[in-house]
């Protein structure tokens, strides 16, 4: 669906972000990296998503320190903008990346993410919280 959208609106940062994120979550890192080459965050609103997706890309490539740093920058921007739901979403995605990579920081990242996203009403955040809890039970 996203690829079709990109045919009618090539270079759309929201669509490219969605494509990269979906590819990364599906483990298709090389494809996501290729798509990310066409990704320009455009305006400041999109920078938050750009940094977080780039962070996930780095995690998937095994560059955990770089990934963590990019996620932290994205979270910092969300906090500056006082966007609690986005802070939660970015934190949850970071925690999920840490869990999937089995890093030493995973437990701490999960605790922080669950705390900042507590009472989340956004469907994305609710699903991410459930996914993290499921992973923790395995």
C-alpha positions as CSV (number, residue, x, y, z in Angstrom):
1,X,0.0,0.0,0.0
2,X,2.8,2.4,0.9
3,X,4.7,1.7,-2.3
4,X,1.5,2.5,-4.3
5,X,1.3,5.8,-2.3
6,X,4.9,6.6,-3.3
7,X,4.0,6.2,-6.9
8,X,1.5,9.0,-6.7
9,X,3.5,11.1,-4.2
10,X,7.2,10.3,-4.7
11,X,9.5,11.3,-1.9
12,X,6.7,11.9,0.6
13,X,8.6,11.7,4.0
14,X,5.6,10.2,5.9
15,X,5.2,7.4,3.3
16,X,9.0,6.7,3.1
17,X,9.1,6.5,6.9
18,X,6.2,4.1,7.0
19,X,7.9,2.0,4.3
20,X,11.2,1.9,6.1
21,X,9.7,1.1,9.5
22,X,7.6,-1.7,8.0
23,X,10.5,-3.2,6.2
24,X,12.7,-3.0,9.3
25,X,10.0,-4.6,11.5
26,X,9.8,-7.4,8.9
27,X,13.6,-7.9,9.1
28,X,14.2,-6.7,5.5
29,X,17.1,-4.5,6.5
30,X,18.8,-4.1,3.1
31,X,15.5,-3.0,1.5
32,X,14.8,-0.6,4.3
33,X,18.3,0.8,4.0
34,X,17.9,1.4,0.3
35,X,14.5,3.1,0.8
36,X,16.0,5.2,3.6
37,X,18.4,6.7,1.1
38,X,15.4,8.5,-0.4
39,X,14.3,9.8,3.0
40,X,14.6,13.5,3.8
41,X,12.8,14.5,6.9
42,X,11.5,17.7,5.3
43,X,10.2,19.7,8.1
44,X,10.8,19.7,11.8
45,X,7.7,17.7,12.5
46,X,9.1,14.8,10.5
47,X,12.5,15.0,12.1
48,X,11.3,13.1,15.1
49,X,10.2,10.2,12.9
50,X,13.3,10.4,10.8
51,X,15.6,10.1,13.8
52,X,13.7,7.2,15.3
53,X,13.5,5.2,12.1
54,X,17.2,5.8,11.5
55,X,17.8,4.6,15.1
56,X,15.9,1.4,14.3
57,X,17.9,0.9,11.1
58,X,21.1,1.2,13.1
59,X,19.9,-1.3,15.7
60,X,19.0,-3.8,12.9
61,X,22.5,-3.3,11.5
62,X,24.0,-4.1,14.9
63,X,25.1,-0.5,15.6
64,X,23.4,-0.3,19.0
65,X,25.2,2.8,20.3
66,X,24.4,4.8,17.2
67,X,20.8,3.5,17.3
68,X,20.4,4.4,20.9
69,X,21.8,7.9,20.3
70,X,19.4,8.5,17.4
71,X,16.4,7.3,19.5
72,X,17.5,9.5,22.4
73,X,17.7,12.5,20.1
74,X,14.2,11.8,18.8
75,X,12.8,11.4,22.3
76,X,14.5,14.7,23.4
77,X,12.7,16.5,20.5
78,X,9.4,14.9,21.5
79,X,9.9,16.1,25.1
80,X,10.8,19.6,23.9
81,X,7.6,19.7,21.9
82,X,5.6,18.3,24.9
83,X,4.3,15.4,22.9
84,X,3.8,12.8,25.5
85,X,2.3,10.2,23.1
86,X,5.3,10.5,20.8
87,X,7.7,10.3,23.8
88,X,6.0,7.0,24.7
89,X,6.0,5.7,21.1
90,X,9.7,6.4,20.6
91,X,10.6,5.0,24.0
92,X,8.6,1.8,23.3
93,X,10.2,1.4,19.9
94,X,13.6,1.8,21.5
95,X,12.7,-0.7,24.2
96,X,11.5,-3.2,21.5
97,X,14.8,-2.7,19.6
98,X,16.8,-3.3,22.7
99,X,14.8,-6.5,23.5
100,X,15.1,-7.8,20.0
101,X,18.9,-7.2,20.1
102,X,19.1,-8.8,23.6
103,X,21.2,-5.8,24.8
104,X,22.3,-5.3,28.4
105,X,20.2,-2.1,28.4
106,X,17.0,-3.9,27.4
107,X,15.6,-4.2,30.9
108,X,16.2,-0.6,31.7
109,X,14.8,0.6,28.4
110,X,11.6,-1.5,29.0
111,X,11.1,0.0,32.5
112,X,11.5,3.5,31.2
113,X,9.2,2.9,28.2
114,X,6.5,1.3,30.2
115,X,6.6,4.2,32.7
116,X,6.4,7.0,30.2
117,X,3.7,5.2,28.1
118,X,1.6,4.3,31.1
119,X,-2.1,5.0,30.4
120,X,-1.4,5.3,26.7
121,X,-4.5,5.8,24.6
122,X,-2.9,5.8,21.1
123,X,-3.4,2.5,19.4
124,X,0.2,2.3,18.3
125,X,1.4,2.7,21.8
126,X,-1.0,0.1,23.2
127,X,0.1,-2.4,20.6
128,X,3.8,-1.7,21.3
129,X,3.2,-2.2,25.0
130,X,1.5,-5.5,24.4
131,X,4.3,-6.7,22.1
132,X,6.9,-5.8,24.7
133,X,5.0,-7.6,27.4
134,X,4.7,-10.7,25.2
135,X,8.4,-10.7,24.5
136,X,9.1,-10.4,28.2
137,X,7.1,-13.5,28.9
138,X,9.0,-15.6,26.5
